[in-house]
Amino acid sequence: MLKIFIVRGFSTVIKRPKVKLSKADVIKRLNYENKALFGAVIKPTAKRKTKTKSTEQVTLPKTTAHPVVESEYTSEIFWQSRNFSRVKTPNGDGGENESYPTGLVIPFTDKELQAITKFPLVPSDRGFVESQWKLHEQHESDQYKSPSVNRILSATMPEASRQALIRWKTSKIAELGEEGFQLLQKEIFARGSTLHATLETWLSGCDPSEEAIEKTGILWRSVSGALKDVERPAKLIEQKLYHPYLHYNGVVDCITSIKGHYHVIEWKTSDNPKTSVGATYDAPVQLCAYLGALQANGEHCDSRIQKGAIFVAYTSGKPANVHILEPSEMRRYWLQWLHRVQEYWTRYRDGTLPEPI
């Protein structure tokens, strides 16, 4: 062992470069040589900085992919961004052509804002969850207004859909001019409003007049066959709703029974086929927003209402598509709605809401 020590020490001295070392370097070298007596020295590698996921990071729910818009020159995405209800919302404008507010004051504490995504669709046992929240007794305040469902959906629209809508609007203005585009908007609104008016009459238990049917035209022919399982008179028609905890408002098209089960119903019109729920864009999210507001309202709360239905009438006269959403699907879309509400109020607080299209 002593011979090995002498040989290693001697060989190390021979290999030592003839340079003047500092005291610190001498000590380091001696330490290195001493460690070398017991085998090869493995130099530690620099630690790589790895990004760790925050334990408080919120995992967003998987949202249904928005279908590709059939054409930039169609109104297929435009119809979804508007509510054709003939009833004025609590802020008095029906949710149309609203300017988005920006500010710093919101009706939620930071803790409540983070917890929005945990709010139940139907009342919790003994109201335990609701008891933790501030109850808004009025729809408005001097500092903020309750946004409509349509406003929230428009302000939090996926960027791809927003860009498609902007392209469509730009192309239509280039084609028709500003006045022509305004007329087109009025035609689209009138089309939806006329269908709603005729359906309102039918749902109230009365058959629409021949004049009303003629005015509704081909849309009535499209949707009338799908009404055979819809019971009338309906429980609610064009009802204004307000969520007293999440502070938003809206007008639900209809709540009535289909084949013996209550459904929240949304009426839509379209130029192109909507054969899947995903093709209806945010319509199921809209349904859940109304159901949540209804269930949070003591006057209208009804545990029997847990399903949703989207009726799509076609301008071609093709038989309407009816998409039924089971309670499990409604809960999934409700979670998506809560994230949209959370995004809206966060961006309202930060002053980053997008300009209305």
LUMVO-135114 format. One record per residue (C-alpha): z, y, x; residue in one letter. Coordinates in steps of 0.2 Angstrom, whole numbers, plus 5000, padded with zeros to 4 digits. Layout:
ZYXa ...
***
This chain:
500050005000m 500450125014l 498750085022k 497850125006i 498850295005f 498350335023i 496550285021v 496350385005r 497250535011g 496150535027f 494550515018s 495050655006t 495350775021v 493650725029i 492750775013k 493750935011r 492551085013p 492951205026k 493451355015v 495051455014k 495951404998l 497251504989s 499051434987k 498651394969a 497051304974d 498051204987v 499351144974i 498051094961k 497050994974r 498650904980l 499050864962n 497350794959y 497450694975e 499150624970n 498450574953k 496950494961a 498050364969l 498250284952f 496450274947g 495050384942a 495450554935v 494750594918i 494550784915k 494950834897p 493550904887t 493551064878a 494151044860k 492751084848r 493251204834k 492951114818t 492951194801k 494251124790t 494151134771k 495451234763s 496651134753t 496651274740e 494751274738q 494151254720v 492951114717t 491651174704l 491051054691p 489350974693k 488251084682t 486751024673t 485151074683a 484251214675h 482451154671p 481051234679v 480251374668v 478651314661e 477751474666s 478251644673e 477251714658y 478251634644t 479751684635s 480551514636e 482051584647i 482051744637f 482551664621w 484051594629q 484651754636s 484751834619r 485851804603n 484951824587f 486451844576s 486351974563r 488252004563v 488952134575k 490252074588t 491952164589p 491252294601n 489952344588g 488352304597d 487952124593g 487852084612g 486152154614e 485552274628n 487352304634e 487652394650s 488852294662y 490452374665p 491152384683t 492952424688g 494552374695l 495652334681v 495552164672i 496552084658p 497251954669f 498451934684t 497751854700d 498751704695k 497951694678e 496251724685l 496351574696q 497051474682a 495651514669i 494751344673t 496251254667k 496351324650f 496151184636p 494751174624l 495851124610v 497751184608p 498851084620s 500350994614d 501651114607r 500651254614g 501351234632f 499851294641v 499551444630e 501351504631s 501051534649q 499651664645w 499651844639k 499151854621l 497951994618h 498252064601e 496752184601q 495052164607h 494852324617e 495952434628s 495652604637d 495352504653q 494152364648y 493252284633k 493152104628s 491352044633p 490251944621s 489851764625v 488051824628n 488551964640r 489551834651i 488151714651l 486851844655s 487951924669a 488251754677t 486551674675m 485951564689p 484951664702e 483451554700a 483451594681s 483751774684r 482251794695q 481151694683a 481651814669l 481251964680i 479551894684r 479151864666w 479752034661k 478752114675t 477152024671s 477352064652k 477552244655i 476052244667a 475052154653e 475652244638l 476352414644g 478152474641e 477852504622e 476952334620g 478352244628f 479652334617q 478552274602l 478652094609l 480452104610q 480652154592k 479452014587e 480551884596i 482151964589f 481451964571a 480851784572r 482551724576g 483451844564s 482251784550t 482651604553l 484551644554h 484451734537a 483551594528t 484751464535l 486251564530e 485551564512t 485351374513w 487051344521l 487951444508s 487351314495g 485851404488c 484051364490d 483051504499p 481751594488s 479851554490e 479751734498e 481051694511a 480251534515i 478551614517e 479351744528k 480151624539t 478451534540g 478151384551i 479951394559l 480651334542w 479351194541r 479951144558s 481851144555v 481951094536s 481750914539g 483150914552a 484350974539l 484450814528k 486150764537d 486850934537v 488150964523e 488251124513r 489151244509p 489551264527a 491351284533k 490851444543l 489251544544i 488951684556e 490751704559q 491451834572k 492651754584l 493851814597y 494751714611h 496551794611p 496951724628y 495351724638l 494751894630h 492951864625y 492051874608n 490551804600g 489751754583v 489551574580v 488051524570d 488751384559c 490151264558i 489851124545t 489850934544s 488450824550i 488550644544k 490450664540g 490950744556h 491150934559y 490051014572h 489851184580v 487951224577i 486851334587e 485051374580w 483651404592k 481851434592t 480551384605s 478751384609d 478851234620n 479751064617p 481551054621k 481750864621t 483450864631s 485050954631v 484651014649g 483051104643a 484051214632t 484751304647y 486551374642d 486551334624a 487851194626p 488951314636v 488751444622q 489251314609l 490851274619c 491251454621a 491251474602y 492251314599l 493551374612g 493751544603a 493951454586l 495251334592q 496251474600a 496251564584n 497651524572g 496651564557e 495151454560h 495951324572c 495451144566d 495750994576s 494350904567r 493051014575i 492650934592q 490750904592k 489251014594g 487451024589a 485951114595i 484451134583f 482851184591v 481451244579a 479651264585y 478451394583t 477051264582s 477851184566g 478251024576k 479850944569p 481451014576a 482450934590n 484250904586v 485450874601h 487150814597i 488550844609l 490050714609e 491850774612p 491750714630s 490150824633e 490950974625m 492450964637r 491250954652r 490251104646y 491851194642w 492351184660l 490751264665q 491051404653w 492751434660l 491951454677h 490751574670r 492151674662v 493151674679q 491551734688e 491251874676y 493051944677w 493051924696t 491452014698r 492052144685y 493552174696r 492552184712d 491252294704g 489852164708t 489152124691l 487252124691p 486152254682e 485652194665p 483852134664i 
***
